[in-house]
Amino acid sequence: MARKYDVIVIGAGAAGMMCAIQAGKRGRSVLVIDHAAAPGEKIRISGGGRCNFTNIHAGPKNFLSANPHFAKSALARYTPRDFIALVEQHGIAWHEKTLGQLFCDNSAKDIIRMLADEMRAAGAELRLKIEVASIEQIDGGFRVATSEGALESSSLVIATGGKSIPKMGATGFAYKIAEQFGLPLIETRPALVPLTLDPALLELLAPLSGIAAPAEIRHGKTAFREALLFTHRGLSGPAILQISSYWREGDEITVGIEPDIDVLAHLKAARQANGRQSAQTALAEILPKRLAQHIAEAEKMTGNMADQSGARLAQLAAAVQDWKIKPSGSEGYRTAEVTLGGIDTASLDSRTMETKAVAGLFFIGECVDVTGWLGGYNFQWAWASGYVAGEAA
């Protein structure tokens, strides 16, 4: 005999646990299952182990989707303030970093513990190390065949995330279930991911590995100002991770280092103040020394500053702040923080996350075609989409 529940949630991550809490609070019998040995594994490693659990500025403008309006309803119904209130209710100390990013003072495990406590209080059951063999629609709901027997429910919520970080158990499970039920998918790709460079350029930039600098990274009309990091594989840092969600193979990006400094004005002032210094020395006043050396050498800036024409100084300034690079690819799902694309939002009700074609079937969190910027936005989408599904399941 199959064990019966009102709601079965597959996936014990951020969205799945939030959904279970809300459904349980409404008096539903809820079971959360996951193939992992512990809940909230992506929460545990996020934010350097301190969990960047939301962003106070989170709104539809901070998300990518084929339908940019889809996320509005859920984000309005469960806001960053709502999650902060829950965090404070559990006595978890937190702080704001740059750009509205909120982190735990202590550990990401505090958030996992909070969600587990909330699930228990709501009467939701959690079972781990369970594999799902198949899902089928039956009269009155769904039958889930698992490694521990059959389960049945009137509502089924898929909260298994995307393809990013497979070593943590990420799979394309949600997409397979969507296809089984005839739901369309938007092409998936790694997002919030370091970009790689072709071997020739990589060799040229090898001396810069490990150097970080403030930068504005541009792709078309989209630009992000945060840190840039040179690595032994290519380019990383928050600014690169942000632009990676917009970049496509074959596209060029523009790197502007130290965007808050007028580099040309600095060089002209340096030439006037001390014409005997080299361009490399003048650049090193505003850039890391190795980076200043690399740019000066790449632009063949020999001789003293007094020898450089205004046009040459403008050329050097452009090399710093208008540097065109064509990445060869990305590091892929192995290091991507999230998956871009996923279940087409056209097939979902934005108020509940329920599929329009299959009553009682819900998709929430990262598997849906709603992808946030870096900085707590994807967690806020998980909380919000999980909340509205939990209110409806």
Secondary structure, 3 states (H helix, E strand, C coil): CCEEEEEEEECCCHHHHHHHHHHHHCCCCEEEECCCCCCCHHHHHHHHHCCEEEECCCCHHHEECCCCCCCHHHHHHCCHHHHHHHHHHCCCCEEECHHHEEEECCCCHHHHHHHHHHHHHCCCEEECCCCEEEEEEECCEEEEEECCEEEEEEEEEECCCCCCCHHHCCCCHHHHHHHHCCCCEEEEEEECCCEECCHHHHHHHHHHCCCEEEEEEEECCEEEEEEEEECCCEEECHHHHHHHCCCCCCCCEEEEECCCCCHHHHHHHHHHHCCCCEHHHHHHCCCCHHHHHHHHHHCCCCCEHHHCCHHHHHHHHHHHHCEEECCCEECCCCCCCEEEEEECHHHECCCCCEECCCCCEEECHHHECCEECCCCHHHHHHHHHHHHHHHHC
